Amino acid sequence: VIVRKRMRKVNKAKAESLAVSISEGRMINPIILNGNTLVSGAHRLEAHKILKEKTIWYVPGGELGNEDSLKLIEIDENLFRNELSEAQKARYIAERVAIIARRVAKEA
């Protein structure tokens, strides 16, 4: 799995806690891959690495070759699923608005 530059770094303590949950069979959300590139689920992937797992549950997502599509998935995943600081939320929202504005401009 290729991990591209993320908007938010992996929190090792969170990944370790998640690894415990996963080892007890409580992983409910797969990571999202576009080809072999991680789109969403960096903490889940890191937790699997901690556990030395060779496989991970995933679903395909995003449009091939469309960086904005991949970035929107990452943003939405973090905005709506994870606890973010106010500064992180503002950064994600600003990036989301910029991507949607680019899409609207292309369609016009």
N, C-alpha and C positions, 0 to 999 in steps of 0.2 A: 504494500500500500504506500503510495506516494503522499506525503503530507506537505501541502503547499503552505505558504505563509498564512498564518491565522490572524484574525483581528484580536484574539484573546489568547494568551499563553495558557498552557495546561497547568492547572494547580495540582501539584504532586499529591498533596494531602487529600484532595477531593478524589483523585484517581485511585489512591490507595483505599479509601472508603468504598468507592465504587467496586473495586476489585473484590472486596469482602462480599458485597451484595451479589456480584456476579458469581462468585464461587459458591454461593448458597442458592443459585438458580433463580435470581431475581432480576436478570436483565430483561427488560420489557421492550426496549426500543433498539432496533438494529442501527448500525452506522449507515451512512449513505455514501455510496461510491459513484463516481462518474468515470467509467472505465476502471482504472486501478488507482485513481486519485481520490483521496478523502475529501468529501464535501462537508460532512457533518458527523460529529461523534468523536472528537479528538480525545476527550476524557475516557470514553468507553474503549477506544483503541488502546490508550495508554494502560488502562486497567487490565486489558487482555495481555499486554506485554508484561506487566507486573506478574501476572499469573502464569506466564510462559506458555500461553495458549497458542496453538498453531493455526487455529481457525477462529473466525468471528462471523456472527450473523450480520448480513448486510442486505440492503436493497439498493437498486440503481436509482439515480436521480440526477436531475439537471439536464440541460441540453449540451450535447457534445460541442466543444469549441466555443461555448458561450459563457465567458467568465462572469458576466453579470448574473446569469441564471444560477451559477454555482454560488456566487456571493450572496444572493438573495436567500438561498436555502440556509446558508450558514447564519445569516443575520436573523432570519425568522426563527430558526431553531433556538438561538440564544435569547432573543427578545421574549419569546413566548414560553420557553421551557426552563431556563436557568435563571437563578438569581444573579442580577447584575448590579454593579454600583450605579449611581446616578450618572457618573461620567461615562461609564461603559454604555449605558442605555442611550445617552445623548449621541455618542459616537456611532452606535448602530443605527439609530433613527436617521441621523444625518446622511450616512452612507446609503441607507435604504431609499431615502428621498432622492438622492442624486442618481441612483440607478434607475428608479422609476421615471425620473425626469428625462434621462437619456433614452429610455424606451419610448416615451411619448414623443420626443423629438424625432426619433427615427421613423415612427409611424406617420408623422405629420407630413 
